[in-house]
């Protein structure tokens, strides 16, 4: 488990690409708009305006978002939904 430092948080906020996909990010967000819309509303707010947040809370929110997207979309694919790859 790695902890985000304030410098790493600044780099993440300025990064152009989303760490979960290849989408272009909006500034000061951890994920791109497309990935944030896939999340429930209570998870979205923790990934916006990350420069003002505590690094540990942003790291926890990123981990939860990655787990949610992976688990949710793998279960959708198991029941026949989603894109076939």
mmCIF file as gemmi writes it, N, C-alpha and C atoms, coordinates in Angstrom:
data_model
loop_
_atom_site.group_PDB
_atom_site.id
_atom_site.type_symbol
_atom_site.label_atom_id
_atom_site.label_alt_id
_atom_site.label_comp_id
_atom_site.label_asym_id
_atom_site.label_entity_id
_atom_site.label_seq_id
_atom_site.pdbx_PDB_ins_code
_atom_site.Cartn_x
_atom_site.Cartn_y
_atom_site.Cartn_z
_atom_site.occupancy
_atom_site.B_iso_or_equiv
_atom_site.pdbx_formal_charge
_atom_site.auth_seq_id
_atom_site.auth_asym_id
_atom_site.pdbx_PDB_model_num
ATOM 1 N N . UNK Axp A 1 ? 0.847 -1.172 0 1 0 ? 1 A 1
ATOM 2 C CA . UNK Axp A 1 ? 0 0 0 1 0 ? 1 A 1
ATOM 3 C C . UNK Axp A 1 ? 0.897 1.241 0 1 0 ? 1 A 1
ATOM 4 N N . UNK Axp A 2 ? 0.709 2.106 -0.972 1 0 ? 2 A 1
ATOM 5 C CA . UNK Axp A 2 ? 1.507 3.314 -1.038 1 0 ? 2 A 1
ATOM 6 C C . UNK Axp A 2 ? 0.651 4.5 -0.626 1 0 ? 2 A 1
ATOM 7 N N . UNK Axp A 3 ? 1.264 5.431 0.028 1 0 ? 3 A 1
ATOM 8 C CA . UNK Axp A 3 ? 0.547 6.63 0.445 1 0 ? 3 A 1
ATOM 9 C C . UNK Axp A 3 ? 0.848 7.762 -0.511 1 0 ? 3 A 1
ATOM 10 N N . UNK Axp A 4 ? -0.163 8.523 -0.837 1 0 ? 4 A 1
ATOM 11 C CA . UNK Axp A 4 ? 0.033 9.697 -1.691 1 0 ? 4 A 1
ATOM 12 C C . UNK Axp A 4 ? 0.674 10.806 -0.87 1 0 ? 4 A 1
ATOM 13 N N . UNK Axp A 5 ? 1.698 11.39 -1.413 1 0 ? 5 A 1
ATOM 14 C CA . UNK Axp A 5 ? 2.305 12.557 -0.782 1 0 ? 5 A 1
ATOM 15 C C . UNK Axp A 5 ? 1.633 13.794 -1.37 1 0 ? 5 A 1
ATOM 16 N N . UNK Axp A 6 ? 1.766 14.949 -0.749 1 0 ? 6 A 1
ATOM 17 C CA . UNK Axp A 6 ? 1.192 16.16 -1.339 1 0 ? 6 A 1
ATOM 18 C C . UNK Axp A 6 ? 1.734 16.452 -2.744 1 0 ? 6 A 1
ATOM 19 N N . UNK Axp A 7 ? 3.004 16.112 -2.993 1 0 ? 7 A 1
ATOM 20 C CA . UNK Axp A 7 ? 3.576 16.322 -4.326 1 0 ? 7 A 1
ATOM 21 C C . UNK Axp A 7 ? 2.942 15.378 -5.354 1 0 ? 7 A 1
ATOM 22 N N . UNK Axp A 8 ? 2.727 14.133 -4.947 1 0 ? 8 A 1
ATOM 23 C CA . UNK Axp A 8 ? 2.082 13.171 -5.843 1 0 ? 8 A 1
ATOM 24 C C . UNK Axp A 8 ? 0.639 13.573 -6.129 1 0 ? 8 A 1
ATOM 25 N N . UNK Axp A 9 ? -0.02 14.145 -5.15 1 0 ? 9 A 1
ATOM 26 C CA . UNK Axp A 9 ? -1.388 14.622 -5.333 1 0 ? 9 A 1
ATOM 27 C C . UNK Axp A 9 ? -1.43 15.78 -6.327 1 0 ? 9 A 1
ATOM 28 N N . UNK Axp A 10 ? -0.46 16.676 -6.257 1 0 ? 10 A 1
ATOM 29 C CA . UNK Axp A 10 ? -0.377 17.784 -7.215 1 0 ? 10 A 1
ATOM 30 C C . UNK Axp A 10 ? -0.153 17.252 -8.626 1 0 ? 10 A 1
ATOM 31 N N . UNK Axp A 11 ? 0.726 16.244 -8.771 1 0 ? 11 A 1
ATOM 32 C CA . UNK Axp A 11 ? 0.972 15.659 -10.097 1 0 ? 11 A 1
ATOM 33 C C . UNK Axp A 11 ? -0.29 14.977 -10.631 1 0 ? 11 A 1
ATOM 34 N N . UNK Axp A 12 ? -1.015 14.298 -9.764 1 0 ? 12 A 1
ATOM 35 C CA . UNK Axp A 12 ? -2.25 13.635 -10.179 1 0 ? 12 A 1
ATOM 36 C C . UNK Axp A 12 ? -3.293 14.655 -10.625 1 0 ? 12 A 1
ATOM 37 N N . UNK Axp A 13 ? -3.368 15.78 -9.931 1 0 ? 13 A 1
ATOM 38 C CA . UNK Axp A 13 ? -4.352 16.802 -10.286 1 0 ? 13 A 1
ATOM 39 C C . UNK Axp A 13 ? -4.023 17.452 -11.626 1 0 ? 13 A 1
ATOM 40 N N . UNK Axp A 14 ? -2.731 17.539 -11.969 1 0 ? 14 A 1
ATOM 41 C CA . UNK Axp A 14 ? -2.335 18.168 -13.235 1 0 ? 14 A 1
ATOM 42 C C . UNK Axp A 14 ? -2.219 17.181 -14.39 1 0 ? 14 A 1
ATOM 43 N N . UNK Axp A 15 ? -2.3 15.895 -14.105 1 0 ? 15 A 1
ATOM 44 C CA . UNK Axp A 15 ? -2.141 14.864 -15.128 1 0 ? 15 A 1
ATOM 45 C C . UNK Axp A 15 ? -3.227 14.992 -16.188 1 0 ? 15 A 1
ATOM 46 N N . UNK Axp A 16 ? -2.864 14.799 -17.455 1 0 ? 16 A 1
ATOM 47 C CA . UNK Axp A 16 ? -3.819 14.981 -18.552 1 0 ? 16 A 1
ATOM 48 C C . UNK Axp A 16 ? -4.701 13.761 -18.792 1 0 ? 16 A 1
ATOM 49 N N . UNK Axp A 17 ? -4.174 12.556 -18.526 1 0 ? 17 A 1
ATOM 50 C CA . UNK Axp A 17 ? -4.961 11.362 -18.791 1 0 ? 17 A 1
ATOM 51 C C . UNK Axp A 17 ? -5.452 10.72 -17.506 1 0 ? 17 A 1
ATOM 52 N N . UNK Axp A 18 ? -6.591 10.093 -17.611 1 0 ? 18 A 1
ATOM 53 C CA . UNK Axp A 18 ? -7.205 9.394 -16.483 1 0 ? 18 A 1
ATOM 54 C C . UNK Axp A 18 ? -6.399 8.134 -16.169 1 0 ? 18 A 1
ATOM 55 N N . UNK Axp A 19 ? -6.125 7.827 -14.904 1 0 ? 19 A 1
ATOM 56 C CA . UNK Axp A 19 ? -5.38 6.609 -14.588 1 0 ? 19 A 1
ATOM 57 C C . UNK Axp A 19 ? -6.171 5.316 -14.82 1 0 ? 19 A 1
ATOM 58 N N . UNK Axp A 20 ? -7.492 5.379 -14.958 1 0 ? 20 A 1
ATOM 59 C CA . UNK Axp A 20 ? -8.284 4.171 -15.2 1 0 ? 20 A 1
ATOM 60 C C . UNK Axp A 20 ? -8.526 3.896 -16.674 1 0 ? 20 A 1
ATOM 61 N N . UNK Axp A 21 ? -8.496 4.914 -17.509 1 0 ? 21 A 1
ATOM 62 C CA . UNK Axp A 21 ? -8.763 4.73 -18.935 1 0 ? 21 A 1
ATOM 63 C C . UNK Axp A 21 ? -7.866 5.695 -19.71 1 0 ? 21 A 1
ATOM 64 N N . UNK Axp A 22 ? -8.129 5.883 -20.99 1 0 ? 22 A 1
ATOM 65 C CA . UNK Axp A 22 ? -7.31 6.797 -21.781 1 0 ? 22 A 1
ATOM 66 C C . UNK Axp A 22 ? -8.017 8.124 -22.032 1 0 ? 22 A 1
ATOM 67 N N . UNK Axp A 23 ? -9.064 8.385 -21.276 1 0 ? 23 A 1
ATOM 68 C CA . UNK Axp A 23 ? -9.821 9.618 -21.46 1 0 ? 23 A 1
ATOM 69 C C . UNK Axp A 23 ? -9.079 10.847 -20.967 1 0 ? 23 A 1
ATOM 70 N N . UNK Axp A 24 ? -9.369 11.983 -21.559 1 0 ? 24 A 1
ATOM 71 C CA . UNK Axp A 24 ? -8.777 13.246 -21.145 1 0 ? 24 A 1
ATOM 72 C C . UNK Axp A 24 ? -9.455 13.723 -19.875 1 0 ? 24 A 1
ATOM 73 N N . UNK Axp A 25 ? -8.643 14.117 -18.912 1 0 ? 25 A 1
ATOM 74 C CA . UNK Axp A 25 ? -9.175 14.567 -17.629 1 0 ? 25 A 1
ATOM 75 C C . UNK Axp A 25 ? -9.482 16.059 -17.652 1 0 ? 25 A 1
ATOM 76 N N . UNK Axp A 26 ? -10.366 16.465 -16.757 1 0 ? 26 A 1
ATOM 77 C CA . UNK Axp A 26 ? -10.527 17.876 -16.477 1 0 ? 26 A 1
ATOM 78 C C . UNK Axp A 26 ? -9.562 18.199 -15.356 1 0 ? 26 A 1
ATOM 79 N N . UNK Axp A 27 ? -9.132 19.413 -15.26 1 0 ? 27 A 1
ATOM 80 C CA . UNK Axp A 27 ? -8.13 19.776 -14.256 1 0 ? 27 A 1
ATOM 81 C C . UNK Axp A 27 ? -8.693 19.626 -12.844 1 0 ? 27 A 1
ATOM 82 N N . UNK Axp A 28 ? -7.802 19.313 -11.92 1 0 ? 28 A 1
ATOM 83 C CA . UNK Axp A 28 ? -8.096 19.186 -10.489 1 0 ? 28 A 1
ATOM 84 C C . UNK Axp A 28 ? -9.09 18.068 -10.182 1 0 ? 28 A 1
ATOM 85 N N . UNK Axp A 29 ? -9.038 17.004 -10.969 1 0 ? 29 A 1
ATOM 86 C CA . UNK Axp A 29 ? -9.863 15.829 -10.7 1 0 ? 29 A 1
ATOM 87 C C . UNK Axp A 29 ? -8.968 14.598 -10.764 1 0 ? 29 A 1
ATOM 88 N N . UNK Axp A 30 ? -9.321 13.567 -10.037 1 0 ? 30 A 1
ATOM 89 C CA . UNK Axp A 30 ? -8.514 12.353 -10.033 1 0 ? 30 A 1
ATOM 90 C C . UNK Axp A 30 ? -8.829 11.466 -11.233 1 0 ? 30 A 1
ATOM 91 N N . UNK Axp A 31 ? -10.079 11.46 -11.693 1 0 ? 31 A 1
ATOM 92 C CA . UNK Axp A 31 ? -10.494 10.645 -12.827 1 0 ? 31 A 1
ATOM 93 C C . UNK Axp A 31 ? -11.137 11.522 -13.887 1 0 ? 31 A 1
ATOM 94 N N . UNK Axp A 32 ? -11.249 11 -15.107 1 0 ? 32 A 1
ATOM 95 C CA . UNK Axp A 32 ? -11.895 11.772 -16.176 1 0 ? 32 A 1
ATOM 96 C C . UNK Axp A 32 ? -13.408 11.817 -15.93 1 0 ? 32 A 1
ATOM 97 N N . UNK Axp A 33 ? -14.075 12.657 -16.663 1 0 ? 33 A 1
ATOM 98 C CA . UNK Axp A 33 ? -15.515 12.831 -16.49 1 0 ? 33 A 1
ATOM 99 C C . UNK Axp A 33 ? -16.274 11.536 -16.787 1 0 ? 33 A 1
ATOM 100 N N . UNK Axp A 34 ? -15.827 10.804 -17.801 1 0 ? 34 A 1
ATOM 101 C CA . UNK Axp A 34 ? -16.5 9.566 -18.182 1 0 ? 34 A 1
ATOM 102 C C . UNK Axp A 34 ? -16.429 8.534 -17.047 1 0 ? 34 A 1
ATOM 103 N N . UNK Axp A 35 ? -15.259 8.386 -16.435 1 0 ? 35 A 1
ATOM 104 C CA . UNK Axp A 35 ? -15.124 7.432 -15.322 1 0 ? 35 A 1
ATOM 105 C C . UNK Axp A 35 ? -15.888 7.912 -14.097 1 0 ? 35 A 1
ATOM 106 N N . UNK Axp A 36 ? -15.908 9.226 -13.847 1 0 ? 36 A 1
ATOM 107 C CA . UNK Axp A 36 ? -16.647 9.731 -12.688 1 0 ? 36 A 1
ATOM 108 C C . UNK Axp A 36 ? -18.139 9.527 -12.843 1 0 ? 36 A 1
ATOM 109 N N . UNK Axp A 37 ? -18.682 9.605 -14.059 1 0 ? 37 A 1
ATOM 110 C CA . UNK Axp A 37 ? -20.123 9.409 -14.233 1 0 ? 37 A 1
ATOM 111 C C . UNK Axp A 37 ? -20.532 7.958 -14.03 1 0 ? 37 A 1
ATOM 112 N N . UNK Axp A 38 ? -19.599 7.029 -14.128 1 0 ? 38 A 1
ATOM 113 C CA . UNK Axp A 38 ? -19.908 5.62 -13.891 1 0 ? 38 A 1
ATOM 114 C C . UNK Axp A 38 ? -20.056 5.319 -12.4 1 0 ? 38 A 1
ATOM 115 N N . UNK Axp A 39 ? -19.576 6.217 -11.563 1 0 ? 39 A 1
ATOM 116 C CA . UNK Axp A 39 ? -19.611 6.001 -10.117 1 0 ? 39 A 1
ATOM 117 C C . UNK Axp A 39 ? -20.905 6.537 -9.512 1 0 ? 39 A 1
ATOM 118 N N . UNK Axp A 40 ? -21.316 6.015 -8.373 1 0 ? 40 A 1
ATOM 119 C CA . UNK Axp A 40 ? -22.463 6.592 -7.663 1 0 ? 40 A 1
ATOM 120 C C . UNK Axp A 40 ? -22.129 8.01 -7.189 1 0 ? 40 A 1
ATOM 121 N N . UNK Axp A 41 ? -23.135 8.798 -6.944 1 0 ? 41 A 1
ATOM 122 C CA . UNK Axp A 41 ? -22.92 10.206 -6.604 1 0 ? 41 A 1
ATOM 123 C C . UNK Axp A 41 ? -22.109 10.4 -5.337 1 0 ? 41 A 1
ATOM 124 N N . UNK Axp A 42 ? -22.255 9.522 -4.337 1 0 ? 42 A 1
ATOM 125 C CA . UNK Axp A 42 ? -21.499 9.699 -3.097 1 0 ? 42 A 1
ATOM 126 C C . UNK Axp A 42 ? -20.001 9.435 -3.298 1 0 ? 42 A 1
ATOM 127 N N . UNK Axp A 43 ? -19.616 8.742 -4.361 1 0 ? 43 A 1
ATOM 128 C CA . UNK Axp A 43 ? -18.201 8.485 -4.633 1 0 ? 43 A 1
ATOM 129 C C . UNK Axp A 43 ? -17.587 9.57 -5.521 1 0 ? 43 A 1
ATOM 130 N N . UNK Axp A 44 ? -18.416 10.227 -6.316 1 0 ? 44 A 1
ATOM 131 C CA . UNK Axp A 44 ? -17.912 11.244 -7.256 1 0 ? 44 A 1
ATOM 132 C C . UNK Axp A 44 ? -17.308 12.454 -6.566 1 0 ? 44 A 1
ATOM 133 N N . UNK Axp A 45 ? -17.953 12.931 -5.535 1 0 ? 45 A 1
ATOM 134 C CA . UNK Axp A 45 ? -17.52 14.182 -4.909 1 0 ? 45 A 1
ATOM 135 C C . UNK Axp A 45 ? -16.122 14.078 -4.303 1 0 ? 45 A 1
ATOM 136 N N . UNK Axp A 46 ? -15.712 12.886 -3.888 1 0 ? 46 A 1
ATOM 137 C CA . UNK Axp A 46 ? -14.384 12.715 -3.304 1 0 ? 46 A 1
ATOM 138 C C . UNK Axp A 46 ? -13.272 12.774 -4.338 1 0 ? 46 A 1
ATOM 139 N N . UNK Axp A 47 ? -13.6 12.681 -5.625 1 0 ? 47 A 1
ATOM 140 C CA . UNK Axp A 47 ? -12.59 12.666 -6.677 1 0 ? 47 A 1
ATOM 141 C C . UNK Axp A 47 ? -12.525 13.984 -7.436 1 0 ? 47 A 1
ATOM 142 N N . UNK Axp A 48 ? -13.23 14.98 -6.984 1 0 ? 48 A 1
ATOM 143 C CA . UNK Axp A 48 ? -13.211 16.302 -7.611 1 0 ? 48 A 1
ATOM 144 C C . UNK Axp A 48 ? -12.602 17.302 -6.643 1 0 ? 48 A 1
ATOM 145 N N . UNK Axp A 49 ? -11.863 18.258 -7.161 1 0 ? 49 A 1
ATOM 146 C CA . UNK Axp A 49 ? -11.221 19.259 -6.319 1 0 ? 49 A 1
ATOM 147 C C . UNK Axp A 49 ? -10.197 18.65 -5.391 1 0 ? 49 A 1
ATOM 148 N N . UNK Axp A 50 ? -9.342 17.782 -5.925 1 0 ? 50 A 1
ATOM 149 C CA . UNK Axp A 50 ? -8.463 16.994 -5.068 1 0 ? 50 A 1
ATOM 150 C C . UNK Axp A 50 ? -7.296 17.786 -4.493 1 0 ? 50 A 1
ATOM 151 N N . UNK Axp A 51 ? -6.976 18.934 -5.057 1 0 ? 51 A 1
ATOM 152 C CA . UNK Axp A 51 ? -5.855 19.707 -4.518 1 0 ? 51 A 1
ATOM 153 C C . UNK Axp A 51 ? -6.154 20.261 -3.131 1 0 ? 51 A 1
ATOM 154 N N . UNK Axp A 52 ? -7.429 20.411 -2.799 1 0 ? 52 A 1
ATOM 155 C CA . UNK Axp A 52 ? -7.817 20.937 -1.486 1 0 ? 52 A 1
ATOM 156 C C . UNK Axp A 52 ? -8.048 19.827 -0.464 1 0 ? 52 A 1
ATOM 157 N N . UNK Axp A 53 ? -7.942 18.582 -0.865 1 0 ? 53 A 1
ATOM 158 C CA . UNK Axp A 53 ? -8.269 17.457 0.022 1 0 ? 53 A 1
ATOM 159 C C . UNK Axp A 53 ? -7.018 16.838 0.641 1 0 ? 53 A 1
ATOM 160 N N . UNK Axp A 54 ? -7.266 16.043 1.651 1 0 ? 54 A 1
ATOM 161 C CA . UNK Axp A 54 ? -6.208 15.292 2.321 1 0 ? 54 A 1
ATOM 162 C C . UNK Axp A 54 ? -5.743 14.161 1.395 1 0 ? 54 A 1
ATOM 163 N N . UNK Axp A 55 ? -4.42 13.964 1.216 1 0 ? 55 A 1
ATOM 164 C CA . UNK Axp A 55 ? -3.934 12.908 0.312 1 0 ? 55 A 1
ATOM 165 C C . UNK Axp A 55 ? -4.438 11.512 0.658 1 0 ? 55 A 1
ATOM 166 N N . UNK Axp A 56 ? -4.588 11.2 1.924 1 0 ? 56 A 1
ATOM 167 C CA . UNK Axp A 56 ? -5.059 9.851 2.285 1 0 ? 56 A 1
ATOM 168 C C . UNK Axp A 56 ? -6.519 9.646 1.889 1 0 ? 56 A 1
ATOM 169 N N . UNK Axp A 57 ? -7.34 10.683 1.969 1 0 ? 57 A 1
ATOM 170 C CA . UNK Axp A 57 ? -8.743 10.534 1.576 1 0 ? 57 A 1
ATOM 171 C C . UNK Axp A 57 ? -8.875 10.385 0.063 1 0 ? 57 A 1
ATOM 172 N N . UNK Axp A 58 ? -8.012 11.075 -0.696 1 0 ? 58 A 1
ATOM 173 C CA . UNK Axp A 58 ? -8.038 10.933 -2.152 1 0 ? 58 A 1
ATOM 174 C C . UNK Axp A 58 ? -7.574 9.536 -2.551 1 0 ? 58 A 1
ATOM 175 N N . UNK Axp A 59 ? -6.538 9.042 -1.895 1 0 ? 59 A 1
ATOM 176 C CA . UNK Axp A 59 ? -6.041 7.696 -2.189 1 0 ? 59 A 1
ATOM 177 C C . UNK Axp A 59 ? -7.107 6.647 -1.896 1 0 ? 59 A 1
ATOM 178 N N . UNK Axp A 60 ? -7.784 6.788 -0.777 1 0 ? 60 A 1
ATOM 179 C CA . UNK Axp A 60 ? -8.855 5.85 -0.409 1 0 ? 60 A 1
ATOM 180 C C . UNK Axp A 60 ? -9.997 5.917 -1.429 1 0 ? 60 A 1
ATOM 181 N N . UNK Axp A 61 ? -10.35 7.119 -1.872 1 0 ? 61 A 1
ATOM 182 C CA . UNK Axp A 61 ? -11.432 7.279 -2.85 1 0 ? 61 A 1
ATOM 183 C C . UNK Axp A 61 ? -11.047 6.677 -4.2 1 0 ? 61 A 1
ATOM 184 N N . UNK Axp A 62 ? -9.782 6.838 -4.614 1 0 ? 62 A 1
ATOM 185 C CA . UNK Axp A 62 ? -9.328 6.236 -5.868 1 0 ? 62 A 1
ATOM 186 C C . UNK Axp A 62 ? -9.379 4.716 -5.8 1 0 ? 62 A 1
ATOM 187 N N . UNK Axp A 63 ? -8.941 4.156 -4.689 1 0 ? 63 A 1
ATOM 188 C CA . UNK Axp A 63 ? -8.959 2.697 -4.529 1 0 ? 63 A 1
ATOM 189 C C . UNK Axp A 63 ? -10.387 2.173 -4.561 1 0 ? 63 A 1
ATOM 190 N N . UNK Axp A 64 ? -11.302 2.859 -3.867 1 0 ? 64 A 1
ATOM 191 C CA . UNK Axp A 64 ? -12.699 2.431 -3.854 1 0 ? 64 A 1
ATOM 192 C C . UNK Axp A 64 ? -13.324 2.541 -5.238 1 0 ? 64 A 1
ATOM 193 N N . UNK Axp A 65 ? -12.988 3.599 -5.98 1 0 ? 65 A 1
ATOM 194 C CA . UNK Axp A 65 ? -13.529 3.77 -7.33 1 0 ? 65 A 1
ATOM 195 C C . UNK Axp A 65 ? -13.038 2.67 -8.258 1 0 ? 65 A 1
ATOM 196 N N . UNK Axp A 66 ? -11.75 2.344 -8.172 1 0 ? 66 A 1
ATOM 197 C CA . UNK Axp A 66 ? -11.206 1.285 -9.025 1 0 ? 66 A 1
ATOM 198 C C . UNK Axp A 66 ? -11.855 -0.056 -8.709 1 0 ? 66 A 1
ATOM 199 N N . UNK Axp A 67 ? -12.045 -0.352 -7.43 1 0 ? 67 A 1
ATOM 200 C CA . UNK Axp A 67 ? -12.701 -1.604 -7.04 1 0 ? 67 A 1
ATOM 201 C C . UNK Axp A 67 ? -14.159 -1.627 -7.499 1 0 ? 67 A 1
ATOM 202 N N . UNK Axp A 68 ? -14.857 -0.508 -7.349 1 0 ? 68 A 1
ATOM 203 C CA . UNK Axp A 68 ? -16.267 -0.44 -7.742 1 0 ? 68 A 1
ATOM 204 C C . UNK Axp A 68 ? -16.412 -0.668 -9.24 1 0 ? 68 A 1
ATOM 205 N N . UNK Axp A 69 ? -15.595 0.026 -10.044 1 0 ? 69 A 1
ATOM 206 C CA . UNK Axp A 69 ? -15.698 -0.101 -11.501 1 0 ? 69 A 1
ATOM 207 C C . UNK Axp A 69 ? -15.365 -1.52 -11.921 1 0 ? 69 A 1
ATOM 208 N N . UNK Axp A 70 ? -14.328 -2.107 -11.355 1 0 ? 70 A 1
ATOM 209 C CA . UNK Axp A 70 ? -13.929 -3.463 -11.722 1 0 ? 70 A 1
ATOM 210 C C . UNK Axp A 70 ? -14.998 -4.48 -11.334 1 0 ? 70 A 1
ATOM 211 N N . UNK Axp A 71 ? -15.474 -4.422 -10.104 1 0 ? 71 A 1
ATOM 212 C CA . UNK Axp A 71 ? -16.462 -5.39 -9.629 1 0 ? 71 A 1
ATOM 213 C C . UNK Axp A 71 ? -17.803 -5.188 -10.32 1 0 ? 71 A 1
ATOM 214 N N . UNK Axp A 72 ? -18.237 -3.937 -10.437 1 0 ? 72 A 1
ATOM 215 C CA . UNK Axp A 72 ? -19.549 -3.674 -11.022 1 0 ? 72 A 1
ATOM 216 C C . UNK Axp A 72 ? -19.6 -4.098 -12.482 1 0 ? 72 A 1
ATOM 217 N N . UNK Axp A 73 ? -18.61 -3.706 -13.266 1 0 ? 73 A 1
ATOM 218 C CA . UNK Axp A 73 ? -18.668 -4.005 -14.688 1 0 ? 73 A 1
ATOM 219 C C . UNK Axp A 73 ? -18.331 -5.456 -14.993 1 0 ? 73 A 1
ATOM 220 N N . UNK Axp A 74 ? -17.553 -6.125 -14.152 1 0 ? 74 A 1
ATOM 221 C CA . UNK Axp A 74 ? -17.334 -7.555 -14.39 1 0 ? 74 A 1
ATOM 222 C C . UNK Axp A 74 ? -18.62 -8.327 -14.104 1 0 ? 74 A 1
ATOM 223 N N . UNK Axp A 75 ? -19.398 -7.905 -13.099 1 0 ? 75 A 1
ATOM 224 C CA . UNK Axp A 75 ? -20.657 -8.594 -12.817 1 0 ? 75 A 1
ATOM 225 C C . UNK Axp A 75 ? -21.683 -8.324 -13.919 1 0 ? 75 A 1
ATOM 226 N N . UNK Axp A 76 ? -21.665 -7.129 -14.502 1 0 ? 76 A 1
ATOM 227 C CA . UNK Axp A 76 ? -22.581 -6.835 -15.609 1 0 ? 76 A 1
ATOM 228 C C . UNK Axp A 76 ? -22.243 -7.716 -16.8 1 0 ? 76 A 1
ATOM 229 N N . UNK Axp A 77 ? -20.952 -7.888 -17.093 1 0 ? 77 A 1
ATOM 230 C CA . UNK Axp A 77 ? -20.54 -8.718 -18.224 1 0 ? 77 A 1
ATOM 231 C C . UNK Axp A 77 ? -20.889 -10.192 -18.001 1 0 ? 77 A 1
ATOM 232 N N . UNK Axp A 78 ? -20.811 -10.657 -16.749 1 0 ? 78 A 1
ATOM 233 C CA . UNK Axp A 78 ? -21.152 -12.06 -16.47 1 0 ? 78 A 1
ATOM 234 C C . UNK Axp A 78 ? -22.602 -12.369 -16.776 1 0 ? 78 A 1
ATOM 235 N N . UNK Axp A 79 ? -23.475 -11.387 -16.642 1 0 ? 79 A 1
ATOM 236 C CA . UNK Axp A 79 ? -24.889 -11.596 -16.912 1 0 ? 79 A 1
ATOM 237 C C . UNK Axp A 79 ? -25.284 -11.181 -18.321 1 0 ? 79 A 1
ATOM 238 N N . UNK Axp A 80 ? -24.293 -11.045 -19.213 1 0 ? 80 A 1
ATOM 239 C CA . UNK Axp A 80 ? -24.586 -10.816 -20.628 1 0 ? 80 A 1
ATOM 240 C C . UNK Axp A 80 ? -24.664 -9.374 -21.055 1 0 ? 80 A 1
ATOM 241 N N . UNK Axp A 81 ? -24.394 -8.418 -20.199 1 0 ? 81 A 1
ATOM 242 C CA . UNK Axp A 81 ? -24.446 -7.011 -20.606 1 0 ? 81 A 1
ATOM 243 C C . UNK Axp A 81 ? -23.067 -6.47 -20.939 1 0 ? 81 A 1
ATOM 244 N N . UNK Axp A 82 ? -23.032 -5.257 -21.421 1 0 ? 82 A 1
ATOM 245 C CA . UNK Axp A 82 ? -21.766 -4.596 -21.71 1 0 ? 82 A 1
ATOM 246 C C . UNK Axp A 82 ? -21.186 -4.992 -23.047 1 0 ? 82 A 1
ATOM 247 N N . UNK Axp A 83 ? -20.079 -4.342 -23.396 1 0 ? 83 A 1
ATOM 248 C CA . UNK Axp A 83 ? -19.402 -4.599 -24.669 1 0 ? 83 A 1
ATOM 249 C C . UNK Axp A 83 ? -18.634 -5.911 -24.606 1 0 ? 83 A 1
ATOM 250 N N . UNK Axp A 84 ? -18.679 -6.635 -25.701 1 0 ? 84 A 1
ATOM 251 C CA . UNK Axp A 84 ? -17.866 -7.843 -25.822 1 0 ? 84 A 1
ATOM 252 C C . UNK Axp A 84 ? -16.488 -7.413 -26.31 1 0 ? 84 A 1
ATOM 253 N N . UNK Axp A 85 ? -15.446 -7.866 -25.623 1 0 ? 85 A 1
ATOM 254 C CA . UNK Axp A 85 ? -14.084 -7.48 -26.024 1 0 ? 85 A 1
ATOM 255 C C . UNK Axp A 85 ? -13.346 -8.65 -26.57 1 0 ? 85 A 1
